[in-house]
Amino acid sequence: MQTVFPILLTVLALMVVLTSFVSIQQGTVAVTTIFGKYNRILHPGLNFKVPLVEKVFKKISIQNRSAEMGFQAVTIDQANVNFTAMLLYAVFNTDEQTIKSVAFKFIDERNLMQALVRSVEGSVRAFVATKKQSEVLLLRRDIVLEIKDQLDKTLEEWGYHLIDLQLNDITFDEEVIRSMAKVVASNNLKAAAENEGQALLITKTKGAEAEGNAIKIAAQAEKDAAQLRGQGVALFREEVARGMSQSAKLMQDANLDASLILFSMWTEAVKNFAEHGKGNVIFLDGSTEGMQQTMRQMMAISKMDVKDKK
């Protein structure tokens, strides 16, 4: 009996010593209580605690935590919208008051997550309830900012802070998706019809412009051709007059009658009629009187030209 008692004391002392130390992992802090009342915070590493009296109430991770959640909201035009979100949060800091809030605000982690999910749902539903279904997809960033603004205040009261919030997926009910697809299809058809009408208008306008330009070009070409023809005729007449003048002078110097020039022109004209005329018959007065009458007329015209030049 005397041998067993010292052994028991030794074992008891050893147990007391062993329970007087507690190891806390990196990224974690521990909250201790004495007789159920908050006592202090134990930081990472080997910590001493009062044996048998001081107990570790809860170990709290100060690392980042993530949570995925899915919920539904209703727009102002009564369309159901399904959201899938990813939440990233962590303990605000390691101050004593913050750690006490984290340790004692909720019974366990499950209750914290339930409150967190309901807070996010409430913020999203309140925001979406003021928007139309056509606006929701375009307001993803606005929704996130609205949730962060409201959730940060709530999380700080619990000892946490929001690091990031992402809306990974926003979908509508199948019926709403079908109706939206019809709206998009009808808008596409409308846009296609408008584009086709504009293309047809442009084609006709360009065609009319091309036709107008062609008419202008043809008219300008006709004008230029007529001008060139007139200039050619004028040059021809000028050369004929110059040639006749030179011939008349030569014949006068040779003491010959200038009427021979007119006779030659008359015979050349008859020859030209015969060679290039399109008709089959040429009526000419070939008598001596007819030729003399023609010569007199040509001489009279020649004299008139001479008077005009003077």
DOKE-220927 format. One record per residue (C-alpha): x, z, y. Coordinates in steps of 0.5 Angstrom, whole numbers, padded with zeros to 4 digits, always signed. Layout:
N
XZY;...
END
This chain:
310
+0000+0000+0000;+0006+0002+0005;+0009-0005+0003;+0003-0009+0004;+0001-0006+0011;+0007-0009+0015;+0006-0015+0012;-0001-0016+0015;+0002-0014+0021;+0007-0019+0021;+0002-0024+0019;-0003-0022+0025;+0003-0022+0030;+0005-0029+0028;-0002-0031+0028;-0003-0028+0035;+0003-0032+0038;+0001-0038+0035;-0005-0038+0038;-0002-0036+0045;+0000-0043+0046;-0003-0050+0046;-0001-0057+0047;-0004-0062+0052;-0003-0069+0051;-0001-0074+0056;-0007-0077+0061;-0011-0071+0059;-0012-0064+0062;-0016-0058+0059;-0021-0053+0062;-0020-0046+0060;-0025-0040+0060;-0025-0032+0059;-0031-0029+0056;-0035-0036+0058;-0033-0036+0065;-0028-0041+0068;-0021-0039+0069;-0016-0045+0070;-0013-0052+0068;-0008-0053+0063;-0004-0060+0065;+0000-0064+0060;+0005-0061+0055;+0006-0054+0052;+0002-0049+0055;+0001-0041+0054;-0006-0038+0054;-0008-0031+0053;-0009-0030+0046;-0016-0028+0043;-0019-0028+0050;-0017-0035+0053;-0021-0041+0050;-0020-0048+0051;-0027-0050+0054;-0026-0058+0054;-0021-0063+0054;-0022-0068+0060;-0018-0075+0060;-0016-0077+0066;-0015-0084+0064;-0019-0090+0066;-0026-0091+0062;-0030-0097+0061;-0037-0098+0059;-0042-0104+0057;-0049-0104+0059;-0055-0108+0059;-0061-0108+0062;-0067-0112+0066;-0070-0112+0073;-0076-0116+0076;-0075-0120+0082;-0080-0121+0088;-0084-0127+0085;-0084-0123+0078;-0079-0126+0074;-0075-0122+0069;-0068-0122+0069;-0063-0120+0064;-0056-0117+0066;-0050-0115+0062;-0045-0111+0066;-0038-0108+0065;-0037-0101+0068;-0030-0099+0069;-0029-0091+0072;-0024-0085+0072;-0024-0078+0074;-0023-0078+0082;-0017-0074+0082;-0014-0068+0078;-0016-0063+0084;-0019-0056+0081;-0026-0057+0084;-0026-0064+0081;-0024-0062+0074;-0029-0057+0075;-0035-0062+0077;-0033-0066+0071;-0032-0060+0066;-0039-0057+0068;-0044-0062+0071;-0046-0065+0064;-0047-0062+0057;-0043-0068+0054;-0040-0075+0054;-0047-0078+0052;-0051-0075+0058;-0046-0077+0063;-0046-0084+0060;-0054-0084+0060;-0054-0082+0067;-0049-0087+0069;-0053-0093+0066;-0059-0091+0069;-0056-0090+0076;-0053-0097+0075;-0060-0100+0073;-0064-0097+0079;-0059-0100+0084;-0060-0107+0081;-0067-0106+0080;-0068-0104+0087;-0064-0110+0090;-0067-0115+0085;-0074-0113+0087;-0073-0116+0094;-0070-0122+0092;-0073-0129+0089;-0071-0131+0082;-0068-0137+0085;-0063-0133+0089;-0061-0128+0084;-0055-0133+0081;-0053-0134+0088;-0052-0126+0090;-0048-0124+0084;-0043-0121+0089;-0048-0118+0093;-0051-0114+0087;-0044-0112+0085;-0043-0109+0093;-0049-0106+0093;-0048-0102+0086;-0041-0100+0088;-0044-0097+0095;-0049-0093+0092;-0046-0091+0086;-0039-0089+0089;-0043-0083+0092;-0046-0081+0086;-0040-0081+0082;-0036-0077+0087;-0041-0071+0086;-0040-0072+0079;-0032-0072+0080;-0031-0079+0078;-0030-0086+0082;-0032-0093+0081;-0026-0097+0079;-0029-0104+0078;-0036-0107+0076;-0037-0114+0073;-0044-0117+0072;-0042-0121+0066;-0048-0125+0065;-0055-0126+0068;-0060-0129+0064;-0068-0131+0065;-0073-0131+0060;-0074-0137+0056;-0080-0139+0060;-0077-0138+0067;-0071-0142+0064;-0076-0148+0062;-0079-0148+0069;-0072-0148+0073;-0070-0153+0068;-0076-0157+0070;-0075-0156+0078;-0068-0158+0077;-0070-0164+0073;-0075-0166+0079;-0070-0165+0084;-0065-0169+0081;-0071-0175+0080;-0072-0174+0087;-0065-0175+0089;-0064-0181+0085;-0070-0184+0088;-0068-0183+0095;-0061-0185+0093;-0064-0192+0090;-0068-0193+0096;-0062-0192+0101;-0058-0197+0096;-0063-0202+0097;-0064-0201+0104;-0056-0202+0105;-0056-0208+0100;-0062-0211+0104;-0059-0209+0111;-0052-0212+0109;-0055-0218+0106;-0059-0219+0113;-0052-0218+0117;-0049-0223+0112;-0054-0228+0113;-0054-0227+0121;-0046-0228+0121;-0047-0234+0117;-0052-0237+0121;-0047-0235+0127;-0041-0238+0124;-0045-0245+0122;-0048-0245+0129;-0041-0244+0132;-0038-0249+0128;-0043-0254+0130;-0042-0253+0137;-0034-0254+0136;-0036-0260+0132;-0040-0263+0137;-0035-0261+0143;-0030-0264+0139;-0034-0271+0138;-0035-0271+0145;-0028-0270+0147;-0027-0276+0142;-0032-0280+0145;-0029-0279+0152;-0022-0280+0150;-0024-0287+0146;-0028-0289+0152;-0022-0287+0157;-0017-0291+0152;-0022-0297+0152;-0022-0297+0159;-0014-0296+0160;-0013-0302+0155;-0018-0307+0158;-0015-0305+0165;-0008-0307+0162;-0011-0313+0159;-0014-0316+0165;-0008-0315+0169;-0004-0319+0164;-0009-0324+0164;-0009-0324+0172;-0002-0325+0172;-0002-0331+0167;-0008-0334+0171;-0013-0333+0166;-0020-0332+0166;-0022-0324+0165;-0028-0326+0162;-0024-0328+0156;-0024-0320+0155;-0031-0319+0155;-0032-0325+0150;-0027-0322+0145;-0031-0315+0146;-0037-0319+0144;-0034-0323+0138;-0031-0316+0136;-0038-0313+0136;-0041-0318+0132;-0036-0317+0127;-0037-0310+0127;-0044-0310+0126;-0043-0315+0120;-0038-0311+0117;-0041-0304+0118;-0048-0305+0119;-0053-0302+0114;-0058-0307+0115;-0059-0314+0111;-0060-0318+0117;-0057-0318+0124;-0061-0322+0130;-0057-0325+0135;-0058-0330+0140;-0052-0335+0138;-0054-0340+0143;-0049-0342+0149;-0055-0340+0154;-0055-0333+0150;-0048-0332+0150;-0047-0334+0158;-0053-0329+0159;-0049-0324+0155;-0043-0325+0159;-0046-0325+0166;-0049-0318+0164;-0042-0315+0161;-0039-0318+0168;-0044-0314+0172;-0043-0308+0168;-0035-0309+0169;-0036-0310+0176;-0041-0303+0177;-0035-0299+0173;-0030-0302+0178;-0035-0300+0184;-0036-0293+0181;-0028-0292+0181;-0027-0294+0188;
END
